[in-house]
Amino acid sequence: MQDTATFDDLLCEGESAPVDGWDFSWFQGRATEERPSWGYLKLISARMAVARAALDIQTGGGEVLSEVPTLPPVTVATEHWPPNLLLARRTLEPRGVRVVDVAEDAAFPFPAETFDLVVSRHPNVVLWDEIARVLTPGGTYLAQQIGPGSNRELAQFLTGPRPIGDERSPARAAASARAAGLVVDELRHEALRTTFNDVAAVVHFLRKVVWTVPDFSVDRYRARLADLHEHIRRHGPFVAHAQRVLVRAHKPQR
């Protein structure tokens, strides 16, 4: 964080930072987020090492999948946002991963019972029926999903109090998985401390993680961003809590 930077300087900095991919290295020294205790990369790496065919849904720029040491013989990833799609192909295709352009809310262009492992980190939309359809009998779905009211302290600072729906709750995830014919094997939920050291980090975060404040723009929220800048200047880093849900389920054998 630059102590001498003005409010306008910080806004410009947050607005100009690129938002493609899920590389969060830009936040170094400006924001922090605790990591879930279960270690998502470790979990999927163990599963990938023994899988025959795997699908990574909404891979972003392929940042997480690229860190898996051993990939299955058939590995496919989906992404739709053009900057991420290009980045994912550049990152993953050299490792033999096929990256397919699939919208978040679109049916998967894959035959039924194609993959014995389906994974996803922070999917914005979860199509449970499609996940169940493409899983082989006995296949596993393993995902780290966004929990309900993630970073609500930040959202409510800007927008005011608002109800927290249950569409991202662990209970809703479990019910939706079961309704699609899956058996839920593990369901965990953690709140993770997140800090923002300056308003540039807030602006960049809200541009990148768009579901936090869906109508966010600097112009629309400039007055509240100014209040947040003053709050950080007086009280130190702004603290919120990211919500994460681990879901592990399988498709029953016939």
C-alpha positions in Angstrom: 0.0 0.0 0.0 1.3 3.4 -0.9 0.8 5.7 2.1 1.2 8.8 0.1 -1.3 7.8 -2.6 -4.4 9.9 -2.8 -7.9 8.5 -2.9 -8.1 9.3 -6.7 -4.7 7.6 -7.2 -5.9 4.5 -5.5 -9.2 4.4 -7.5 -7.2 4.6 -10.7 -4.8 1.9 -9.6 -7.7 -0.5 -8.7 -9.5 0.3 -12.0 -6.5 -0.2 -14.2 -5.3 -3.6 -12.8 -6.1 -6.5 -15.2 -8.9 -8.8 -14.0 -8.4 -11.8 -16.3 -7.6 -15.2 -14.8 -7.6 -16.1 -11.1 -4.1 -15.1 -10.3 -4.3 -13.0 -7.1 -0.6 -12.0 -6.9 -1.5 -8.4 -7.6 -2.9 -8.3 -4.0 0.4 -9.0 -2.4 0.9 -6.5 0.4 -2.6 -5.0 -0.2 -5.0 -7.7 0.8 -5.0 -11.1 2.5 -7.4 -14.1 2.6 -7.1 -17.1 4.9 -7.1 -20.5 3.1 -9.6 -23.3 4.0 -8.2 -26.0 6.2 -9.0 -28.8 3.8 -6.5 -27.7 1.1 -8.4 -27.9 -2.2 -5.3 -28.4 -4.5 -4.1 -31.3 -2.3 -7.5 -32.9 -2.4 -8.0 -32.7 -6.2 -4.4 -33.7 -6.9 -4.8 -37.0 -5.0 -8.0 -37.7 -7.0 -6.5 -36.7 -10.3 -3.6 -39.0 -9.8 -5.9 -42.1 -10.0 -8.7 -40.8 -12.3 -9.1 -41.9 -15.9 -11.0 -38.9 -17.2 -11.5 -35.6 -15.4 -13.5 -32.4 -16.0 -12.6 -29.0 -14.4 -15.7 -26.7 -14.6 -15.2 -23.0 -14.9 -11.4 -23.3 -14.7 -10.8 -19.5 -15.0 -7.3 -19.1 -16.4 -6.4 -22.7 -15.5 -4.3 -21.5 -12.5 -5.4 -24.3 -10.1 -5.5 -27.1 -12.6 -2.0 -26.2 -13.9 -0.6 -26.9 -10.4 -1.9 -30.5 -10.3 1.2 -32.7 -10.6 -0.3 -35.7 -12.4 -3.3 -35.3 -14.7 -5.5 -38.1 -15.9 -5.1 -39.4 -19.5 -8.2 -37.5 -20.5 -8.5 -34.0 -18.8 -11.0 -31.4 -20.0 -11.7 -27.9 -18.7 -14.5 -25.5 -19.4 -14.4 -21.7 -19.4 -16.4 -19.0 -21.2 -15.1 -15.5 -20.4 -12.8 -14.7 -23.4 -9.8 -13.4 -21.5 -9.8 -16.4 -19.2 -10.5 -18.8 -22.1 -7.4 -17.6 -24.0 -5.3 -17.7 -20.8 -6.5 -21.2 -19.9 -5.7 -22.6 -23.3 -2.2 -21.1 -23.2 -1.7 -22.5 -19.8 -3.3 -25.9 -20.0 -3.0 -27.1 -23.6 0.7 -27.8 -23.4 -0.1 -30.3 -20.7 -2.6 -32.0 -23.0 -5.8 -30.5 -21.4 -8.6 -29.7 -23.8 -10.2 -26.4 -22.9 -13.8 -26.0 -24.2 -15.8 -22.8 -24.4 -18.9 -23.4 -22.4 -21.1 -20.7 -20.8 -21.7 -21.0 -17.1 -25.4 -21.8 -17.5 -25.1 -24.0 -20.6 -25.4 -27.8 -20.8 -22.1 -29.5 -21.1 -21.2 -30.6 -24.6 -20.0 -34.0 -23.4 -21.7 -37.5 -23.6 -23.3 -39.0 -20.5 -21.0 -40.9 -18.2 -17.8 -39.5 -19.7 -15.8 -38.5 -16.5 -15.0 -40.4 -13.3 -14.0 -37.1 -11.7 -15.5 -33.7 -11.9 -14.0 -30.8 -10.0 -14.5 -27.0 -9.7 -13.1 -24.2 -7.6 -15.4 -21.3 -7.0 -18.0 -22.1 -9.6 -20.4 -19.2 -10.1 -23.2 -21.5 -11.4 -23.5 -25.1 -10.4 -25.5 -27.3 -12.8 -26.1 -30.3 -10.6 -28.1 -32.3 -13.2 -25.3 -31.8 -15.8 -22.7 -32.9 -13.3 -24.6 -36.0 -12.5 -25.2 -36.7 -16.2 -21.5 -36.6 -17.2 -20.2 -38.6 -14.2 -19.6 -42.3 -14.6 -21.3 -44.6 -12.1 -19.1 -44.4 -9.0 -17.6 -41.1 -10.2 -16.8 -38.2 -7.8 -17.7 -34.6 -7.8 -15.3 -32.5 -5.6 -15.6 -28.8 -5.4 -14.8 -25.8 -3.3 -17.8 -23.5 -3.7 -18.6 -20.0 -2.6 -20.6 -20.0 0.6 -23.6 -17.7 1.5 -22.9 -14.1 2.2 -19.2 -14.3 1.2 -17.5 -11.0 2.2 -20.9 -9.6 3.2 -19.2 -7.1 5.5 -17.6 -5.4 2.4 -20.8 -5.6 0.3 -22.9 -4.2 3.1 -20.5 -1.3 3.7 -21.1 -0.3 0.2 -24.8 -1.2 -0.3 -26.3 -1.1 3.2 -27.9 -4.0 5.0 -29.4 -6.7 2.8 -30.7 -10.2 3.4 -28.4 -13.2 2.8 -30.1 -15.8 0.7 -29.6 -19.5 1.0 -28.8 -20.2 -2.7 -25.2 -20.8 -1.8 -25.7 -22.5 1.6 -24.3 -25.9 2.3 -27.8 -27.2 2.9 -28.9 -26.0 -0.5 -25.9 -27.6 -2.1 -26.5 -30.9 -0.4 -30.2 -30.9 -1.3 -29.5 -30.0 -5.0 -26.8 -32.7 -5.2 -29.3 -35.3 -3.9 -32.0 -34.1 -6.1 -29.7 -34.7 -9.1 -29.2 -38.3 -7.9 -25.8 -37.9 -6.2 -24.8 -39.1 -2.8 -23.2 -36.5 -0.6 -20.1 -37.9 1.1 -18.6 -34.7 2.7 -19.9 -31.2 3.3 -17.8 -28.6 5.1 -18.2 -24.8 5.6 -15.6 -22.3 6.8 -15.5 -18.5 7.2 -12.1 -17.1 6.3 -10.7 -13.8 7.5 -10.1 -11.4 4.6 -8.4 -8.0 4.9 -8.1 -5.0 2.6 -5.3 -2.6 3.2 -6.4 0.1 0.8 -9.3 1.1 -1.4 -7.4 0.1 -4.6 -7.5 -3.5 -3.4 -11.2 -3.2 -2.8 -11.8 -1.8 -6.2 -9.8 -4.5 -7.9 -11.4 -7.2 -5.8 -14.9 -6.1 -6.7 -14.1 -5.9 -10.4 -12.6 -9.4 -10.2 -15.0 -11.2 -7.9 -18.1 -9.7 -9.5 -20.8 -11.6 -7.5 -19.8 -9.7 -4.3 -21.5 -6.5 -5.5 -23.0 -7.4 -8.8 -23.7 -3.8 -9.9 -20.3 -2.4 -8.8 -18.6 0.4 -10.6 -16.4 3.1 -9.3 -18.7 5.8 -10.4 -21.8 4.3 -8.9 -20.1 3.7 -5.5 -17.6 6.5 -5.4 -19.1 8.2 -2.3 -19.1 4.9 -0.3 -15.6 4.1 -1.5 -14.5 7.5 -0.2 -16.0 6.6 3.2 -14.2 3.2 3.1 -10.9 5.0 2.2 -11.3 7.2 5.3 -12.3 4.2 7.4 -9.1 2.4 6.4 -7.0 5.5 7.0 -8.4 5.9 10.5 -8.8 2.3 11.7 -6.5 0.2 9.6 -7.3 -2.7 7.2 -11.0 -3.4 6.5 -11.9 -6.9 7.6 -14.4 -9.2 6.0 -14.9 -13.0 5.8 -15.0 -15.1 2.7 -17.3 -18.1 2.9 -16.2 -21.4 1.4 -18.0 -24.8 1.1 -16.3 -28.1 0.4 -18.6 -30.6 -1.4 -17.7 -34.2 -2.1 -20.3 -36.4 -3.7 -20.5 -39.5 -5.9 -22.8 -41.0 -8.4 -24.1 -44.4 -7.2 -23.3 -47.5 -9.1 -26.2 -49.0 -11.0 
